Structure formats: structure tokens, C-alpha cells
Amino acid sequence: MVATVSQLVVGQPVLFNYPLSDEPSFLVKLGTKATGGVGPDGDIVAFSAICQHVGQKVAFQAANSPPSCNPSYTPQGPVGFCCTHYSTYDLVNGGNVIGGPAPLPIPQVQLKVDASGNISAVGMGPPTIYGHNTGSNDVSADLQG
């Protein structure tokens, strides 16, 4: 279990390691329905926190809240933002790249919510997490820690 629906606050991410025990992901309640979103409002999503450009960390950035590393950028919606080269990912639309040099979206964690509101990570969507591609056509084979 990663979190419970009742403990989440819009715009406050929860960090956890998945699917690899040594690499971070983040879960966040966006406050707006999202692709792959779960929960009563379809707005709870999770993504790998590894940038698809060169493998640096991606952090959640709320709408209208500039990242400390780039105060001249104000995201219009909730994004994943990498301070290394400013790759920016649209968290409402499946982690698609909306800016910067990243060539691929960040992988989305597939979530499941049970009847008690417990949120669990149950899989990963493509593409493969940066640095973990074995050449297999099976993304799950690339994600074994």
C-alpha cells in the first residue's frame, strides 16, 4: 500500500519506491481528473520520479507555482519538472512531455484503490524507466530491481 485516499491533500505528493526498491516514484492527488487517475474523482496519479532525458530526479510542481530552480517558469497545470535541463511533463495527460529535451513521457505507475480507500501500485505503463531498458519488448521485464 502506498497511501489512503483519505490522507491525500491536493497538490501534496507522496514519495515511494516502485517498482524498483532503490528508485523513487511519486503519487499525487491533482484536483482534476487525469488519464489513468484513480479514486472517487479520478485525480490520483503516480509516476516514476526519474527524468527520461538523462535520469535525474523529477519533482511534482503545482499549477501556478514556479520551481525554485527556474522562477521564471510558472506551470499552467500540475507538472513533473526536472531542474537539471527543465524537462516538463503533463501529469493530467499521462506524463506526456510538454517542454525541455526529454524524448519520452515519464512512466506512469498503475494504481488500484480497494473498498477501504487503500491505494496500491500494481504495475507500470510504458515507456521503460530511464536507464533500465534491457532491450525486451516486455516493459515489466525491464523493471525488475
Residue pairs with C-beta under 8 A, 6 or more apart in sequence:
1 118
1 119
1 120
2 14
2 16
2 18
2 27
2 46
2 111
2 119
2 120
2 121
3 14
3 27
3 119
4 116
4 117
4 118
4 119
5 39
5 40
5 44
5 113
5 117
5 119
6 117
8 14
8 27
8 28
8 29
8 39
8 44
9 29
10 29
10 30
10 31
10 43
11 28
11 29
11 30
11 31
11 60
11 62
11 78
12 28
12 29
13 26
13 27
13 28
13 59
13 60
14 26
14 27
14 28
15 24
15 25
15 26
15 49
16 24
16 25
16 26
16 27
16 46
16 121
17 23
17 24
17 25
18 25
18 46
18 109
18 121
19 109
19 121
19 123
19 124
19 143
19 144
19 145
20 129
20 132
20 143
20 145
21 145
22 145
23 48
23 49
23 50
23 129
24 48
24 49
24 50
24 57
25 46
25 47
25 48
25 49
25 109
25 121
26 46
26 47
26 49
26 59
26 60
26 80
27 44
27 45
27 46
27 109
27 111
27 119
28 44
28 45
28 46
28 60
28 78
28 91
29 39
29 41
29 43
29 44
30 37
30 43
30 44
30 45
30 78
30 91
30 92
31 41
31 43
31 78
32 43
32 77
32 78
32 92
33 41
33 42
33 43
33 92
34 42
34 43
34 45
34 91
34 92
34 93
34 94
35 45
35 92
35 93
35 94
35 108
36 45
36 94
36 108
36 110
36 111
36 125
37 43
37 44
37 45
38 44
38 45
38 111
38 112
38 113
38 119
39 113
39 119
44 111
44 113
44 119
45 91
45 108
45 109
45 111
46 108
46 109
46 111
46 121
47 58
47 80
47 89
47 91
47 95
47 106
47 107
47 108
47 109
48 58
48 106
48 107
48 108
48 109
48 124
48 129
49 57
49 58
49 59
49 80
49 106
50 56
50 57
50 58
50 106
50 129
50 130
50 131
51 57
51 58
51 82
51 84
51 85
51 87
51 102
51 106
51 130
52 87
52 97
52 102
52 103
52 104
52 105
52 106
52 127
52 130
53 82
53 84
53 85
53 87
53 100
53 101
53 102
53 103
53 130
54 84
54 85
54 130
55 130
55 131
56 82
56 83
56 84
56 85
57 82
57 83
58 80
58 81
58 82
58 87
58 89
58 106
59 67
59 80
59 81
59 82
59 83
60 78
60 79
60 80
60 81
60 91
61 67
61 75
61 78
61 79
61 80
61 81
62 75
62 78
63 75
63 76
63 77
63 78
64 74
64 75
64 76
65 74
65 75
66 72
66 73
66 74
66 75
67 73
67 81
67 83
68 83
69 83
70 81
70 83
70 86
73 81
73 86
73 88
75 81
75 88
77 90
77 91
77 92
78 91
78 92
79 88
79 89
79 90
79 91
79 98
80 88
80 89
80 91
80 95
80 106
81 87
81 88
81 89
82 88
82 100
82 102
85 100
85 101
86 99
86 100
87 97
87 99
87 100
87 101
87 102
88 97
88 98
88 99
88 100
89 95
89 96
89 97
89 98
89 102
89 105
89 106
90 96
90 97
90 98
94 105
94 108
94 125
95 105
95 106
95 107
95 108
96 105
97 103
97 104
97 105
104 127
105 127
107 124
107 125
107 126
107 127
107 128
107 129
107 139
108 124
108 125
109 121
109 123
109 124
109 125
110 121
110 122
110 123
110 124
110 125
111 119
111 120
111 121
111 122
112 119
112 120
112 122
113 119
113 120
114 120
123 140
124 139
124 140
124 143
125 139
126 139
127 139
128 139
128 142
128 143
129 142
129 143
132 142
132 143
133 142
134 141
134 142
136 142
